Amino acid sequence: MQPKKLIFLLTILALPNLLNAQELGIRAGGNLSTWNISFPLEEEETKKYLFGFHIGGTALYELSDNLKLNTGLYFTQKGVVAEYNDIDETSETRLKVNYLQLQGALEYSFGEQNVKPFIQAGPYFSYGISGKAEETFEGTTIESDLDLGNSEDDDFDPIDFGLNFGAGVDIDKFRVGVNYELGLTDLEPNDLDSEDTYKNSSFNLNVSYFFNR
């Protein structure tokens, strides 16, 4: 399926559910992401967290007094920072991919009516819509676009599927939460013959506001 058609399909599937939610809101926050890799780094190499952000719609459906379903459709950024340091050379590469992400989580809440802590867990599905690489060497930064696809000419697979774990607290119409996203799919294109794997790993701090709570 072509990327534009898949993005359109995800949006069409998500919007009716969001609009018909018992509680509908907007969510935004900051991300710290990196990669879980299957191979050891060289002594001169260092893997660091990349800062990004996410924003989108979030919805809650009440299943029982303390049990809810939390869904959302977000624009979100993930990636990694890689540094190389030795006696003669120092360089930094920043890889950032922009995703459209659909996620759902089963949520359990407790506490008072206006102040309710919660925990949640569930799956997420992301599709990469664009990406950039920034390479800095000796004070000079070169930017280039990342090619997302599954041929040997592409840089990364656009599909990212994984698990989402979160906790936070609801205070009246607001929600403050922290989430961890564990990627389960290899980001390397399928046509590349390699045993190395790269998987997303991301923490985020987020704030939501619910319009009809």
N, C-alpha and C positions, 0 to 999 in steps of 0.2 A: 504494500500500500504506500502511495506517495505521502511524504511528510505533511503537506498541506491538508490532504484528505484526512489523515490520522488526527491532526490537531483539531480540525473541524468536528470530527466525530467525537473526540473527547469532550469538547465544549458542549456539543448538543446533548450528550449523555449526562453531563454534570449539571447544566443550568436548570433544567426542570426540577431536579431534586433539591438544589439550593433554594430555588424560589418557593417551593412548597414546604420548606422546613418549618418546624414549630418555633425554632429560634434561628434567625438569619443575621449574619454579621460580616464584618471585614476584619482581616487579620494581616499583620505586618510584623517583621522582625529581622534580626541579623543572624547570619549563618557563619559558622566556622567549619570548614570542610577540608578533608584530605583524602588520601587513597589508602586502602588496605591492599598491599601488594604481596605476591607469592614468592618473591625472591629477595635476597639480602642486598642492601645498598653497599656501594663501595665506601671505603673509609673517608674519601673526600666529599661524599654526597650526603645531603641532609634533606629530609622531607618535613615541610612545615604546613601549618594551616593557612588556608586562603579565606579572606573575609568576603562575604557577599550579603545579599538580602533576599527576602521573599515578601510577596504581597498577593492578596487574593480574597476570595469569598470563603466563608466557613459556615457550617450549618449543624444544628443539633436536633436529634429526634429522640423523644423520650420513649423508652421501652418499658420502664417501671419507675418506681419512686427514686431509685438511686442508680439506675442503669440507663445509659444513653448511647446513641450512635452519633459519632462526630465525623462529618465528611468535609472535604474542602477541595477547591481548585485554585492552584497558585502558580504564579510566575516565580521561579526560584533559581538561585545561582549556586553551583557547586564546582569544585576543582581542587587544585593542589598548588603549592609552591615548592619548587625544587632548587636547592642551592648546591653549587660546586665550589669547593675551596681547596686549593693547594698552594704551594710556595709561589708558583708563577702565574696562577690564573684564579680569578674569582668571577663567578657568573650566577645569575638567578633567572629561573624560568617560571612564569606564572601562567597556569592553564585554567581558564574559566569557561564553563559551559552554562548557557541559559536554558532552563527546562520549563516545560509546562507540566505541572505535577497534579495528579489526582490521587487523593488518599482517603482512607476510611479507618476509623478506630472505634473499638468498643470501649466505653468509658464508665468507670464507677466513681460516684461522688458521695461525699458524706459531710456532716457538719450542719451549721445553721442555714436558714433559708437564703439570707443575703450574703453569707460568706461560706463558700463550699469548696474545700479542697477536692481534687480529683486525680485519678491515675487512668492511663489509657494505653492501648496497644492495638496495632493493626497493620495492614499492608499499605504500600504506596506504589504508584506507577508513574514514571517520568519519561517524557520524550524530549530530547534535545532539539532546540530550534535554531540555535546559533552558538558560536563559541569563538574565543580569542586567545591567542598566545602572545605573551610579552616576554621577550628575552633581553636581559640587561647584561652588558659586558663592557667593562672599563668605562662606565658612565654613559654608555650609549644604549638606548632602548629601541628595539625593533618590534613592531606589532604585526601580527598576521592573523588571518581568519583560519579557524579550524574547520576541517571538512568532516562532517558527521555522516556516517553511512556504514555499510558492511562490505565494501570492496577493499581490495588490497591497496588502493590509492587513498582511502580515507584514513583520518587520524583516530577517530573513536566511534564506537557503536552508539547511536542516539538513544537507545532504550536502557533505562535504569529501573529495575524492580527491586523492592526490598521491604524491610520491616521498620515500623515507626513505633517508638516508645516515648511516652510523655507523662508529665505531671504538672500540676499548677493549682491555681485557686481562682474561683469566680467571686467577684465582688460587685454586686448589683448588676449593671449592664456591661461591666468590664471583665476580662479574663487575662491573667498573666500566666504564661506557661513556658516550660523548657522541654525540648524534644531531642531525641537522638534517632537518626536514620541510618540503618545498617543496610548497605547495598549488597544484593545477592548475585547480581549479574555482572559478568566480565565486560568491561568497557572496551576491550580490544575488538576491532572488527572481525567478523566471522571468517573472512577470506584469508586472514593472516595466519600462517602456520606457526604458532608459538605456544609454548606451555606456560608462559608468564601470564598472570592475571592481574587486573587492576579493578578495584571495586570501590565505590563511593562510601565515605563515612562522614557524617555531618551532624554537628550540634547546632541547635538554634534556640534563641530566646525570642519570645513573641508576645504581642499584645493584641487582643481582640476586643471589638466593640459590637454588641448585639443590639439591633434596632428595635426588635419586637419582644424584648424580654420584660 
